[in-house]
Amino acid sequence: MSLSSPKSRLLNRPSNCLPSGEPAAGCAVESGCRTRTKPPYPTHQHKMYYLATEEYQRLPSPLADRYTVVNRSPLVVRDLYPERESTPPDVTLDTAQPYQRLNPWRWAIPEVHAQFTPGRCLLLENAPLEEDGAPWPTLGQSWPMAEPLRQLGWLLQLAKLWEPCCRQKVVSSLLASANIGVQGWQVRLFYLTQDRVPVSLQALAASWLSLTPMVGELRAVVQALAAGKFARIEVLVAALEALAVQTNTGCRVQAVTSATHPGRRELNEDCLVYDPQGRFAVVCDGMGGHEGGKLASFLAISSLQQDFACLSYQDSPPSELRAQLAGAAQRAHQRLWRLNQRQGRSGRRQMGTTVAACFLRGPLLHTVHVGDSRVYLIDRRHCQQLSVDDDVLNLEVSLARTTRRALHRQSGSGRLTQALGVIPPNDLKPTTRSFLLPEDCLVLLCSDGLSDGDFVERHWREAFLPLLDRGNLEAAGAALVEMALLELGHDNISFVLLKYAAAAPRTDAG
C-alpha cells in the first residue's frame, strides 16, 4: 500500500505499552502513522436478531419498544428498527467485559452489540443464531447424529477455549451442552457464565462423558481426563490433535486458485504464493510507499515460502507446527526489520507487510496471521472469519473499552497495531490457530482489498458457495476479481482460494 493511499496503516508501538506489546491499563494507542479513511461502502449489514441476557425483561421504554422477543430459551429479540444506530453507553458493564476480552476468540464467542445501563442488559451479535433468529442446535442435540471426526473437532475447539475462559473466570460456560451451539464444524457459545467456584478439568470430562454415543479412542481420552491423567489443558489438546492426525479419511485439497489485481492503484504491493498441492498458501499486503511495500511483501513471501516448503516435508506434531509457523513469521519479520535498520528507514518510511497464511496437514487447518489480511472458512452453512485483525478497533474491544459497533466508524480505528518489519522483533506476536475440518469447505486467504466493507460476508453465497459442488475454480477467481472491482477497487485485491474435500470423491461403477 502506498503512502498516498486513503487507507492507512500503522505503526509504532506506544511507549506506554507493556514489554509483551500489550497495552498497559489506560494506554491510548498513538501510532503516529497513516490514518485510515473508510471508503464509501457499507461496513456493516443491518442485523435484526440478537441474543439478549435475561435482564432484558427489565428494560424501560422506549428501549423495550424497539425490540420484541421471538424466542424464550435462549432469549432472542428482533430489532424493529435495525437501521437506527444504538447509543453507546457511558460505561462498560462488568457483565460485558468477558465477551470483549475474549474478542480474539470470536469465532466461538458472541460479541457485544449494545448494552443498556438502565436494565443491565446486553444484546449479543455473532451469536449462534441463524439469519432468521433461530438458535443453532446445541451440542447435546447434535452429538448423536454426528460422525466421530466432527465430534472430535467440537471437543477440540472447547478444549482450546478452556485457558482463555479460565482467565476471564467464565470457564463454567463450557460445561453445559445446552449453552454450546454447533453448526457444521463449528462451536459457538450462547452465553458466558461467571464462575462461582473453581472449575476443574475433571468437571469438563464429566460434561463430555454425558454426550452419547462416544466410542473408541475419543472416549478413552475423555476417560483419561476424568481420571486426572491430564494435569494441564495443553496435554488434553495434544491428545485430541493426535487423534485428528491419526484419523486420515482421504481428505485433501482438490484445487487451488489465486488472483492479484492492483485495483485502481498504479502499483500492486500485494504478493502471494501457494503450494500446487494445497499444503500451504500465503498472502502478504505490503506498505511503505513507492517500491517499499512491494519489496516488503516480496521478501516476506520468499522467506515464508522457503520455510513452509521445508515444513511440508516434516512430520511435526500440531503444537510444534504452530510454533514453527510463528517462527517463520518471526524470521520474515526480522529480515524486513534489519533491512529497514540498515537503510535508515523510520516512521512512515519503514516498509512492512501483513501476512495471512495457512498450512494443511490431514484434517487439520493451521493458520498464522499478522496485520489485517484475513483467513476465512466457508462451508455450505456459513462463512466464518478465522483471523482477527491486528488493529486499533480490536485492541480497544479486547481491552473492554468499547464495542465494535461504537468504534468502527471512528477515524483511526483501522490502524494496525502490528505488521512484519515495522516493530522491534521481540514485540511481534503472530497469531496461530488450528481447526479440524470434518467436511468439504473453502479456505480463503485475502488482503483487505477484498475483505473491506464485509465484502466476503455479504457475497459468500453467490460468489463462493456454488464452488463446493461444481464450477471451475480458475474462472470463479477471475469473476471474483471483477465483482470486487465493481464494488471496491480502492486497494490492491489479492487472494488464494483452496477447495478442501473431507474425503476422496467416490467413483460410480459402470
C-alpha positions as CSV (number, residue, x, y, z in Angstrom):
1,M,0.0,0.0,0.0
2,S,1.3,3.4,-0.9
3,L,1.6,6.3,1.4
4,S,-0.8,8.2,-0.8
5,S,-3.5,5.6,0.0
6,P,-6.6,6.8,1.7
7,K,-6.3,3.6,3.8
8,S,-3.8,4.0,6.4
9,R,-1.8,1.5,8.2
10,L,0.2,1.6,11.4
11,L,2.6,1.7,13.1
12,N,4.7,2.4,16.1
13,R,4.2,0.6,19.3
14,P,3.0,3.0,22.0
15,S,5.6,3.8,24.6
16,N,3.2,3.1,27.4
17,C,2.7,-0.5,26.4
18,L,4.0,-3.5,28.3
19,P,7.1,-5.3,27.0
20,S,4.9,-8.0,25.7
21,G,3.3,-5.5,23.3
22,E,0.0,-5.5,25.3
23,P,-1.2,-2.0,26.2
24,A,-1.0,-1.1,29.8
25,A,-4.1,0.0,31.6
26,G,-5.3,3.3,30.2
27,C,-2.9,3.0,27.2
28,A,-4.1,5.1,24.3
29,V,-2.7,3.9,21.0
30,E,-0.6,6.6,19.4
31,S,0.9,5.3,16.2
32,G,2.0,8.5,14.6
33,C,1.1,6.7,11.4
34,R,-1.1,6.9,8.4
35,T,-4.7,7.5,9.1
36,R,-7.2,5.0,7.7
37,T,-10.2,6.7,6.0
38,K,-13.2,4.4,5.4
39,P,-14.2,4.1,1.7
40,P,-17.8,5.0,0.9
41,Y,-19.3,1.5,1.0
42,P,-21.2,-0.2,3.8
43,T,-19.0,-1.7,6.5
44,H,-21.8,-3.4,8.4
45,Q,-25.0,-5.1,7.4
46,H,-28.1,-4.3,9.4
47,K,-28.8,-7.3,11.6
48,M,-32.3,-7.9,13.0
49,Y,-31.8,-10.7,15.6
50,Y,-29.8,-10.6,18.8
51,L,-29.2,-12.8,21.7
52,A,-30.3,-11.0,24.9
53,T,-29.4,-11.5,28.5
54,E,-32.2,-12.2,31.0
55,E,-32.1,-8.6,32.2
56,Y,-33.9,-7.7,29.0
57,Q,-37.2,-8.1,30.8
58,R,-36.3,-5.1,33.0
59,L,-35.6,-2.7,30.1
60,P,-37.6,0.6,30.4
61,S,-39.4,2.2,27.5
62,P,-38.5,3.3,24.8
63,L,-35.7,0.7,24.7
64,A,-38.2,-2.1,25.3
65,D,-40.4,-0.8,22.5
66,R,-37.6,-1.2,19.9
67,Y,-37.1,-4.9,20.4
68,T,-39.5,-7.8,20.5
69,V,-39.0,-11.3,21.9
70,V,-39.1,-14.0,19.3
71,N,-37.6,-16.9,21.3
72,R,-37.5,-17.5,25.0
73,S,-34.8,-20.1,25.5
74,P,-32.3,-18.9,24.6
75,L,-33.7,-15.3,24.7
76,V,-33.7,-13.9,21.2
77,V,-35.0,-10.5,20.3
78,R,-35.8,-8.8,17.0
79,D,-34.8,-5.3,16.3
80,L,-37.8,-3.5,14.9
81,Y,-35.7,-0.6,13.7
82,P,-32.3,-2.1,12.6
83,E,-31.4,1.0,10.5
84,R,-31.2,3.1,13.7
85,E,-27.8,3.3,15.5
86,S,-27.7,2.1,19.1
87,T,-26.5,4.8,21.6
88,P,-23.1,3.8,23.1
89,P,-23.2,3.6,26.9
90,D,-21.1,5.9,29.1
91,V,-19.6,3.0,30.9
92,T,-18.9,-0.7,30.1
93,L,-21.0,-3.1,32.1
94,D,-19.0,-5.6,34.1
95,T,-21.1,-8.4,32.5
96,A,-19.9,-7.2,29.1
97,Q,-16.2,-7.3,29.8
98,P,-15.7,-11.1,29.5
99,Y,-17.2,-11.1,26.0
100,Q,-15.0,-8.2,25.0
101,R,-11.8,-9.6,26.5
102,L,-12.4,-12.8,24.6
103,N,-12.6,-11.0,21.3
104,P,-9.5,-12.8,19.9
105,W,-11.7,-16.0,20.0
106,R,-14.8,-14.5,18.5
107,W,-15.2,-17.4,16.1
108,A,-16.7,-19.1,19.2
109,I,-17.7,-16.2,21.5
110,P,-20.6,-13.8,20.9
111,E,-19.7,-10.1,20.9
112,V,-21.5,-7.2,22.5
113,H,-23.7,-5.3,20.1
114,A,-25.3,-3.0,22.6
115,Q,-25.5,-2.6,26.4
116,F,-28.2,-0.8,28.3
117,T,-27.2,0.5,31.7
118,P,-30.8,1.1,33.0
119,G,-31.6,-2.6,32.8
120,R,-28.0,-4.0,32.8
121,C,-29.0,-5.8,29.6
122,L,-26.6,-7.0,26.8
123,L,-27.6,-7.6,23.2
124,L,-25.1,-10.1,21.7
125,E,-24.3,-10.4,18.0
126,N,-22.1,-13.1,16.4
127,A,-24.2,-15.4,18.5
128,P,-25.2,-19.0,17.5
129,L,-28.3,-17.8,15.6
130,E,-29.4,-18.3,12.0
131,E,-30.2,-15.2,9.9
132,D,-33.9,-15.7,10.8
133,G,-33.1,-15.7,14.5
134,A,-33.5,-19.4,15.0
135,P,-30.9,-20.8,17.5
136,W,-28.3,-23.2,16.3
137,P,-28.8,-26.8,17.6
138,T,-27.0,-27.4,20.8
139,L,-24.0,-29.8,21.3
140,G,-26.2,-32.2,23.1
141,Q,-28.9,-32.2,20.4
142,S,-26.4,-32.7,17.6
143,W,-24.0,-35.1,19.1
144,P,-25.9,-38.4,18.5
145,M,-26.1,-37.7,14.7
146,A,-22.5,-36.5,14.2
147,E,-19.8,-38.7,12.8
148,P,-16.7,-39.2,15.1
149,L,-14.4,-36.8,13.3
150,R,-17.0,-34.0,13.7
151,Q,-17.4,-34.9,17.4
152,L,-13.6,-34.7,17.8
153,G,-13.5,-31.3,16.2
154,W,-16.1,-29.9,18.6
155,L,-14.4,-31.1,21.7
156,L,-11.0,-29.9,20.4
157,Q,-12.5,-26.3,20.0
158,L,-13.9,-26.4,23.5
159,A,-10.5,-27.6,24.9
160,K,-8.8,-24.6,23.2
161,L,-11.3,-22.2,24.8
162,W,-10.5,-23.5,28.3
163,E,-7.5,-21.4,29.0
164,P,-8.9,-18.0,27.8
165,C,-12.2,-18.7,29.6
166,C,-10.3,-19.5,32.7
167,R,-8.5,-16.2,32.6
168,Q,-11.9,-14.4,32.5
169,K,-13.4,-16.7,35.1
170,V,-16.1,-17.9,32.8
171,V,-14.9,-21.5,32.2
172,S,-18.2,-22.9,33.6
173,S,-19.7,-21.7,30.3
174,L,-18.1,-24.7,28.6
175,L,-19.7,-27.3,30.8
176,A,-23.4,-27.2,29.8
177,S,-24.0,-28.7,26.4
178,A,-27.2,-26.6,26.2
179,N,-25.0,-23.5,26.3
180,I,-23.0,-24.6,23.3
181,G,-24.4,-24.2,19.8
182,V,-22.9,-26.2,16.9
183,Q,-23.2,-25.8,13.2
184,G,-21.2,-27.9,10.8
185,W,-17.6,-27.9,12.0
186,Q,-18.0,-25.0,14.5
187,V,-19.0,-24.5,18.1
188,R,-20.2,-21.2,19.5
189,L,-21.3,-20.3,23.0
190,F,-24.7,-18.8,23.7
191,Y,-23.7,-17.0,26.9
192,L,-20.7,-16.5,29.2
193,T,-21.5,-17.6,32.8
194,Q,-19.4,-16.2,35.6
195,D,-17.7,-18.9,37.7
196,R,-19.0,-19.2,41.2
197,V,-16.4,-21.8,42.3
198,P,-13.1,-23.1,40.7
199,V,-13.8,-25.5,37.8
200,S,-11.5,-28.5,37.3
201,L,-10.7,-30.4,34.1
202,Q,-12.4,-33.3,35.7
203,A,-15.7,-31.3,35.6
204,L,-15.1,-30.8,31.8
205,A,-14.6,-34.6,31.4
206,A,-17.8,-35.2,33.3
207,S,-19.7,-32.9,31.0
208,W,-18.2,-34.6,27.9
209,L,-19.0,-38.1,29.2
210,S,-22.7,-37.2,29.3
211,L,-22.5,-37.0,25.5
212,T,-23.6,-40.3,23.9
213,P,-22.6,-42.2,22.0
214,M,-18.9,-41.7,22.4
215,V,-16.7,-44.6,21.2
216,G,-13.2,-45.7,20.6
217,E,-10.1,-43.7,21.2
218,L,-12.0,-40.4,21.8
219,R,-13.8,-42.0,24.8
220,A,-10.5,-43.3,26.1
221,V,-9.0,-39.8,26.0
222,V,-12.0,-38.4,27.9
223,Q,-12.0,-41.1,30.4
224,A,-8.3,-40.4,31.0
225,L,-9.2,-36.8,31.5
226,A,-11.8,-37.8,34.1
227,A,-9.2,-40.0,35.9
228,G,-6.9,-37.0,36.3
229,K,-4.3,-38.2,33.9
230,F,-4.1,-34.8,32.1
231,A,-2.8,-32.2,34.5
232,R,-2.8,-29.4,32.0
233,I,-5.1,-28.4,29.2
234,E,-2.2,-28.4,26.7
235,V,-1.8,-32.2,27.3
236,L,-5.5,-32.7,26.5
237,V,-5.3,-30.6,23.4
238,A,-2.2,-32.6,22.2
239,A,-4.1,-35.9,22.8
240,L,-7.1,-34.7,20.8
241,E,-5.0,-33.4,18.0
242,A,-3.0,-36.6,17.9
243,L,-6.3,-38.4,17.3
244,A,-7.1,-36.0,14.5
245,V,-3.8,-36.7,12.8
246,Q,-4.3,-40.4,13.0
247,T,-7.8,-40.1,11.5
248,N,-6.9,-39.5,7.9
249,T,-10.1,-40.1,5.9
250,G,-8.7,-39.4,2.5
251,C,-9.1,-35.7,3.0
252,R,-7.2,-33.5,0.5
253,V,-7.1,-30.1,-1.3
254,Q,-8.8,-30.7,-4.6
255,A,-7.9,-27.4,-6.3
256,V,-6.3,-24.1,-5.6
257,T,-6.6,-20.8,-7.4
258,S,-5.3,-17.3,-6.8
259,A,-5.5,-13.8,-8.2
260,T,-3.9,-10.4,-7.6
261,H,-5.0,-7.1,-9.1
262,P,-3.8,-3.5,-8.4
263,G,-7.4,-2.2,-8.2
264,R,-7.4,1.5,-9.0
265,R,-3.8,1.8,-7.8
266,E,-0.9,2.3,-10.0
267,L,1.2,-0.1,-8.0
268,N,0.3,-3.6,-6.7
269,E,2.1,-4.1,-3.4
270,D,0.5,-7.4,-2.6
271,C,2.2,-10.8,-3.1
272,L,1.0,-14.3,-2.7
273,V,2.2,-17.9,-3.1
274,Y,0.7,-21.3,-2.7
275,D,1.8,-24.9,-3.0
276,P,0.2,-26.6,-6.1
277,Q,-0.9,-29.5,-3.9
278,G,-2.6,-27.1,-1.4
279,R,-0.3,-27.9,1.5
280,F,0.2,-24.2,2.2
281,A,-0.7,-20.7,1.0
282,V,0.4,-17.2,1.9
283,V,-0.9,-13.7,1.1
284,C,1.1,-10.6,2.0
285,D,-0.1,-6.9,1.7
286,G,2.8,-4.5,1.6
287,M,3.1,-1.0,2.9
288,G,5.8,1.6,2.7
289,G,5.3,3.8,-0.3
290,H,6.8,3.7,-3.8
291,E,8.6,0.4,-4.1
292,G,8.9,-0.2,-0.4
293,G,5.6,-2.1,0.1
294,K,6.1,-4.3,-2.9
295,L,9.6,-5.2,-1.8
296,A,8.5,-5.9,1.7
297,S,5.7,-8.3,0.6
298,F,8.0,-10.0,-1.9
299,L,10.8,-10.5,0.7
300,A,8.3,-11.8,3.2
301,I,6.7,-14.2,0.7
302,S,10.2,-15.5,-0.3
303,S,11.1,-16.2,3.3
304,L,7.8,-17.8,4.3
305,Q,7.7,-19.9,1.1
306,Q,11.1,-21.4,1.9
307,D,10.1,-22.2,5.5
308,F,6.7,-23.6,4.6
309,A,8.1,-25.8,1.9
310,C,10.5,-27.3,4.4
311,L,7.7,-27.8,6.9
312,S,5.7,-29.7,4.4
313,Y,8.2,-32.5,4.4
314,Q,8.4,-32.7,8.2
315,D,6.1,-34.6,10.5
316,S,5.9,-32.2,13.4
317,P,3.1,-32.6,16.0
318,P,0.4,-29.9,15.7
319,S,1.7,-27.9,18.7
320,E,5.2,-27.9,17.4
321,L,3.9,-27.0,13.9
322,R,2.1,-23.9,15.2
323,A,5.4,-22.8,16.9
324,Q,7.2,-23.3,13.6
325,L,4.6,-21.3,11.7
326,A,5.0,-18.4,14.2
327,G,8.8,-18.8,13.9
328,A,8.6,-18.5,10.1
329,A,6.6,-15.2,10.5
330,Q,9.3,-14.0,13.0
331,R,12.1,-14.8,10.6
332,A,10.4,-12.9,7.8
333,H,9.8,-10.0,10.2
334,Q,13.4,-9.9,11.3
335,R,14.6,-9.9,7.6
336,L,12.5,-6.8,6.9
337,W,13.3,-5.1,10.3
338,R,17.1,-5.5,9.6
339,L,16.7,-4.1,6.1
340,N,14.8,-1.1,7.5
341,Q,17.5,-0.5,10.1
342,R,20.3,-0.8,7.5
343,Q,18.6,1.7,5.2
344,G,17.8,4.1,8.0
345,R,14.1,3.9,7.4
346,S,11.8,5.0,10.3
347,G,8.3,6.2,10.8
348,R,6.4,6.5,7.6
349,R,9.4,5.5,5.5
350,Q,9.5,2.0,7.0
351,M,8.5,-0.8,4.7
352,G,6.4,-3.6,6.1
353,T,3.7,-6.1,5.3
354,T,0.8,-8.0,6.7
355,V,0.6,-11.8,6.3
356,A,-2.2,-14.4,6.3
357,A,-1.1,-18.0,5.8
358,C,-2.5,-21.5,6.2
359,F,-0.9,-24.9,6.4
360,L,-3.0,-28.0,5.9
361,R,-2.0,-31.4,7.2
362,G,-4.6,-34.2,7.2
363,P,-7.9,-32.9,8.5
364,L,-6.2,-30.0,10.5
365,L,-6.1,-26.5,9.2
366,H,-3.3,-24.4,10.8
367,T,-3.3,-20.6,10.3
368,V,-0.9,-17.8,11.2
369,H,-1.5,-14.1,10.6
370,V,-0.1,-10.6,11.4
371,G,-2.0,-7.4,10.5
372,D,-5.3,-7.2,8.7
373,S,-5.0,-9.8,5.9
374,R,-7.6,-12.4,6.7
375,V,-8.4,-16.1,6.7
376,Y,-11.9,-17.3,6.1
377,L,-13.5,-20.7,6.2
378,I,-16.6,-21.2,4.0
379,D,-18.8,-24.3,4.2
380,R,-22.4,-25.0,3.0
381,R,-23.9,-23.4,6.0
382,H,-21.9,-20.2,6.7
383,C,-18.8,-18.1,6.2
384,Q,-16.6,-17.6,9.2
385,Q,-13.6,-15.3,9.6
386,L,-11.0,-17.3,11.5
387,S,-8.4,-14.5,11.9
388,V,-8.9,-11.3,14.0
389,D,-7.3,-8.1,12.5
390,D,-4.4,-6.6,14.4
391,D,-5.8,-3.1,14.5
392,V,-6.9,-0.4,17.0
393,L,-10.5,-1.4,16.8
394,N,-9.9,-5.0,18.0
395,L,-7.4,-3.8,20.6
396,E,-9.9,-1.4,22.1
397,V,-12.6,-4.0,22.1
398,S,-10.3,-6.6,23.7
399,L,-9.4,-4.1,26.4
400,A,-13.2,-3.8,27.2
401,R,-13.1,-0.1,26.5
402,T,-15.8,0.0,23.8
403,T,-17.9,-2.1,21.5
404,R,-17.1,-2.8,17.8
405,R,-20.3,-1.0,16.8
406,A,-19.4,2.1,18.7
407,L,-15.8,2.4,17.4
408,H,-15.8,1.1,13.8
409,R,-16.7,4.4,12.1
410,Q,-14.2,6.5,14.1
411,S,-11.1,7.7,12.2
412,G,-8.0,5.6,13.0
413,S,-9.9,2.5,14.2
414,G,-8.4,0.6,11.3
415,R,-4.8,1.5,12.1
416,L,-2.6,-1.6,12.5
417,T,-1.1,-2.5,15.8
418,Q,1.5,-4.8,14.3
419,A,2.9,-5.8,10.9
420,L,6.0,-7.6,9.7
421,G,9.1,-5.3,9.6
422,V,8.0,-2.2,11.4
423,I,8.1,-3.0,15.2
424,P,11.0,-4.4,17.3
425,P,11.3,-8.1,16.8
426,N,10.6,-9.0,20.4
427,D,7.3,-7.2,20.2
428,L,5.8,-9.1,17.2
429,K,3.1,-11.6,18.3
430,P,1.9,-13.7,15.4
431,T,-1.4,-15.4,16.0
432,T,-1.6,-19.1,15.3
433,R,-4.8,-21.2,15.3
434,S,-5.8,-24.8,14.3
435,F,-9.2,-26.1,13.3
436,L,-10.3,-29.6,12.4
437,L,-12.1,-29.8,9.1
438,P,-14.7,-32.7,9.0
439,E,-16.5,-31.6,5.8
440,D,-16.0,-30.1,2.4
441,C,-15.1,-26.4,2.6
442,L,-13.3,-23.5,1.0
443,V,-10.3,-21.8,2.7
444,L,-9.9,-18.2,1.6
445,L,-6.8,-16.0,2.3
446,C,-7.1,-12.4,1.2
447,S,-5.7,-8.9,1.6
448,D,-8.1,-6.3,2.9
449,G,-8.7,-5.0,-0.6
450,L,-11.1,-8.0,-0.9
451,S,-12.4,-8.1,2.7
452,D,-13.1,-4.4,3.3
453,G,-16.8,-3.5,3.7
454,D,-17.7,-7.0,4.8
455,F,-17.4,-7.9,1.1
456,V,-16.8,-11.6,1.8
457,E,-19.5,-11.9,4.4
458,R,-22.1,-10.2,2.1
459,H,-21.2,-12.2,-1.1
460,W,-20.1,-15.6,0.0
461,R,-23.4,-17.3,-1.0
462,E,-23.3,-16.2,-4.7
463,A,-19.5,-16.0,-5.1
464,F,-18.2,-19.0,-3.1
465,L,-20.9,-21.5,-2.1
466,P,-21.5,-22.9,-5.7
467,L,-17.8,-23.8,-5.9
468,L,-18.3,-26.5,-3.2
469,D,-20.3,-28.7,-5.6
470,R,-19.4,-27.5,-9.1
471,G,-17.7,-24.8,-11.0
472,N,-14.3,-24.0,-12.3
473,L,-12.1,-22.5,-9.6
474,E,-10.0,-20.6,-12.0
475,A,-13.0,-19.0,-13.7
476,A,-14.6,-18.3,-10.4
477,G,-11.4,-16.5,-9.3
478,A,-11.5,-14.2,-12.3
479,A,-15.2,-13.5,-11.7
480,L,-14.5,-12.7,-8.0
481,V,-11.9,-10.0,-9.0
482,E,-14.4,-8.5,-11.4
483,M,-17.1,-8.4,-8.7
484,A,-14.7,-6.9,-6.2
485,L,-13.6,-4.2,-8.7
486,L,-17.2,-3.1,-9.2
487,E,-17.8,-2.6,-5.5
488,L,-14.3,-2.0,-4.1
489,G,-11.2,-1.3,-6.1
490,H,-9.8,1.3,-3.7
491,D,-6.9,-1.0,-2.9
492,N,-5.0,-3.9,-4.3
493,I,-7.1,-7.1,-4.4
494,S,-5.4,-10.4,-3.7
495,F,-6.5,-13.9,-2.6
496,V,-5.8,-17.6,-2.6
497,L,-8.7,-19.9,-2.6
498,L,-8.4,-23.6,-1.7
499,K,-11.1,-26.2,-2.2
500,Y,-10.9,-28.9,0.5
501,A,-12.6,-32.3,0.3
502,A,-13.0,-34.1,3.6
503,A,-13.0,-37.5,1.8
504,A,-11.8,-38.7,-1.6
505,P,-14.5,-38.3,-4.2
506,R,-16.5,-41.5,-4.9
507,T,-16.4,-43.0,-8.4
508,D,-19.7,-44.7,-9.5
509,A,-19.3,-48.1,-11.1
510,G,-20.4,-48.6,-14.7
